[in-house]
Amino acid sequence: MFVKLYGANEINRLYAGWEKNTLLKSRLPVLREGIDAHLGKHFNASVCTILPQIEGVIHDIIPMTVKKIYKKDLDAVVVSVVDSKDFNQTTKKFYFKIVLQEFRHGDEIPVLSRYAILHGEDTNFGTEVNSLKLILLFDFLQAQIAEHKID
């Protein structure tokens, strides 16, 4: 259903919003390539491009002494910026239970696990649905961050 809702016009509209977010200025060339890959149906490339940008934008806005995402840090961002508790819980659950799902080489490969993808174990992640999920997650985070000016 979401794939039908988010065609080229909607995806480009999302990117146009990202261009207005000053926190994303250095990321825009990378993000544009991710969007172009998605629109060109190169979903392996789009997933591999957008996925690390999600962590990168979180690192940019959350002061951390260790360059690692801790659940409490993302919780603080999501909890402080989302009005709807249902959407808040859904977003956190998706990020923590799906994207940040723990994985060890040799384990069954989880769906859309950043660890399995970025460490080369998962080779079946390049789908339109996975690409769109990451684009929408990125859009949600950047919009909330921009709107609420989180430090």
GIUR-V823997 format. One record per helix or strand of 3 or more residues. SS is the DSSP state (helix for helix, strand for strand). FROM is the first residue (numbers start at 1). LEN is the number of residues. If there is no record, write none. Layout:
ss={SS	SS}
from={FROM	FROM}
len={LEN	LEN}
This chain:
ss={helix	helix	helix	helix	helix	helix	helix	helix}
from={2	8	22	43	71	85	114	128}
len={4	12	18	19	11	15	5	21}
